[in-house]
Amino acid sequence: MAQGLDVDAMLNRFRERAAAVRKRPLPPVAGEERQAFISQANTDFMDFAIIGDAEGTVEDGFLVLRIDLRPADQRS
């Protein structure tokens, strides 16, 4: 499986998903349903964006994602 895995393409798909969530229109709902939709969209964006920002490698058959969670001003 790892031999055919294009890690860069996979990470790019996550970046595209994050962008798509940001462009997702709000459905015609109100009240609690609207807030639940917005909350889920924010969670989806964060998850996709975090993985999209990862540096990925395959090491000894394991997909390794390195994600720098430090604030931007503390990154090297």
Order of alpha helices (4+ residues) and beta strands (2+ residues): alpha-alpha-beta-beta
